Amino acid sequence: MKKKILFITPPYHCGVLESAGRWLPLNFVYLAGSLQKAGYEVAIYDAMVKFHNYPEIRNYLENSPADVVATTAYTAMINDALQVLKLAKEVNPSVITLLGGIHPTFCFEEILQENHSFVDYIIRGEGEETIIELVNCLSAGDDPVKVSGIAFRQEGKIVSTAERSFVADFDSLPMAWDLIDWRDYTFRTKPGSILAMVSSSRGCTQGCTFCSQRLFWKQSWRARKPENFVIELEYLNKKYGIDVVMLSDEVPTLDRARWERILDLLIAKKMDMELLMETRVDDILRDKDILHKYKKAGVLHIYVGVESASQETLDRFHKNLKIEQSAEAIELINQQEIISETSFVLGMPEDTPESIKKTIELAQYYNPDMAFFLAIAPWPYSEIYPELKPYIQVFDYSKYNLVNPVVKPKQMTLEELNRALLNAFRTFYIRKFSQLEQISKFKKDYLLAVAKLFVEHSYLAQEMKSISGKIPEEVQKLITQMSADKVDKVTEP
């Protein structure tokens, strides 16, 4: 009898991603698709997006028993992922528990040393082929040592099997879209929308020292064929009514010819679908002559990572980027009436109130529609970790979320850094909201929706309340006025 496999998302929240939308677990869609193809019964329980807590998760486990329970984790999520598997073992001590994702891939020894009583196997790296081989092996009562790409504890010792190569043909991987409860997923700036996450490529060839993705994918990049990818988007649009798609790719635009083919196909299809994506500054500069196709193909929102106002810090991060290039790329995006977003990583050991002020000024000069000021997160497996380690003051992984400062600058306390981060956000958006009358109606309406999200759903609202006792008066007035203006326009005859 084939085993039943249940995927559960850990109920982790930090008020960042969920403020903009409800994002489906794409990794589970791929893993579940591979298992379905192999003949297994599979279910996906997105406890995170449903905002379910542990009693509700326990109830689900009790009422939907499975032979295998699997979850995933990046660093900030690892504590909750472990709690999910511990709960699964409490409900059913004979259940097989699996853990995958970026953090377990690199920190499997620490996890298995401390949590082996309820973590049976860790899947290291890309999981589609590994999970099938592992479940087949366990079903047959065979020795898991034969399965590449896993780690587990055996006879008191931690066993790490041979590394597994990446799937050669990315297009060959099936996806279990039928397991998704589409009612759960929406893009908050577009009420009533149905949001999907889709991947057109995997990996990144860059060498950013703070990044986890380039380590996980070993600085490789694989892409799907344009025709295959666009067929999938068309299927999601027609079958499930998907009208907003987030590309999960780190760099979907790496191969210009392939990317332009995708744009041309999307333009020809004329689907009622908007795309959210991120890419690199240098790809935007390279594509300045075809950026009009981005807009025509439905690209609504582009994030590019600027990261720092200091060229020295950019070089230290191995960003392979010049400050002036970022300003040009953001301006090019703005010219196409596409929403531009960027971020700045702060809290390095050398940061001071003066350097952070300079970053705010540069962010205003760049003039993206949206900017985020993030606290450096010292992933324990990143290249930059040894450099940051002496300055780490918080060792709770749940705080390694780019929101909570955990690295103390030499000349600031963590509290001072936290206030500086929030002030950077506040200063940038006070100015941005005050300039709304100078921008197009499309961008004004979009930023109005974003402003409401900040107040109603974002961690920033709560943090700002904790500092001042209330949302800054300037912001409240602007949001109230903009909301009134919008209502007046809607009700005009």
LINNORKA-V959017 format. One line per field, one symbol per residue. phi: phi as a letter, one per 20 degrees, with the letter a starting at -180 (. if undefined). psi: psi as a letter, one per 20 degrees, with the letter a starting at -180 (. if undefined). burial: b if it has 24 or more other C-alpha atoms within 12 Angstrom, else e. A space follows every 50 residues. Layout:
phi->???
psi->???
burial->???
This chain:
phi->.ffeddecefeebcndfffeaddfefgffffffffgfeneecccdefffe ledfgffggfffecfcecdcbcaegfeffffffffffffffbgefedccc offfgedffffffecffcdebdeenfdgfffffffffffemeefgfefnc badclndedcegfdffgfdgffffceffeeeffedbdffcgnfddddcdd bcobefcgfeeeffffelldbccefgffffgffffffffdmfcccefegf bfegefffffffffffffflfebdddbcbegfffffegecfffgfffofe bcdceembedfffgfffmflbdgffffffffffffeldfdcbbcednfge fcgfffffffffgfffmffcccddegdegfdffeggfegfdfdcdegfee cmdefcdeffdbefffffffffffgffffgffffdffedfggffffffff gffgfecegfffffffednafggffgffffffffgffgffeff
psi->pqqppppppqlppjjfgihhaopqnhhhggghgghghijqpqqpomhghi kqahhhgggghhimqqhppqrrprghihghghhghggghggnhiqppqpa agghghkhggghhhkihjogqpopbpighghghghgghhikroihipqkr qrppliqpporqqqqqpgnhiipqpmhiipniiipqohinpiqppqpqpi rprpirkpiiqhghggjlkrpqqqpgggghhgghghghgjkpippppiqg nijgogggghggggghghhlqmpqpprqaqghhgghjhijhhhgghijoh ppppoggqiphghghhililqqghhgggghggghhjkpppqrqpprjqhi qrhghhghgghhghghlrhqqqoqppompijqhighhhgijpipjohiim jjgppipoqhjqrhgggghhghhggggghggghijhiirqhghghghggg ghgghhhqhhggghhhgiirpphgggggggghgggggghhiq.
burial->eebbbbbbbbbbbbbbbbbbbbbbbbbbbbbbbbbbebebbbbbbbbbbb eeebeebbebbeebbbbbbbbbbbbbbbbbbbbbbbbbbebeeebbbbbb bbbbbbbbbebbeebbbbbbbbbbbbbbbbbbbbbbebeeeeebbebbbb bbbeeeebbbbeebebeeebbebbbbbebbbbebbbbbbbeebbbbbbbb bbbbbbbbbbbbbbbbbeebbbbbbbbbbbebbbebbeebbbbbbbbbbb bbbbbbebbbbbbbbbbeeebbbbbbbbbbbbbbbebeebbbbbbbbbbb bbbbbbbbbbeebbeebebbbbbebbbbbbbbbbebbbbbbbbbbbbbbe bbbebbbebbebbbebbbbbbbbbbbbbbbbbebeeebbebbbeeebbbb bbbbbbbbbeebebebbbbbbbbbbbbbbbbbbbebeeeeeebbbbbbbb bbbbbebbbbbebbeeeeeebbeebbebbeebeeeeeeeeeee
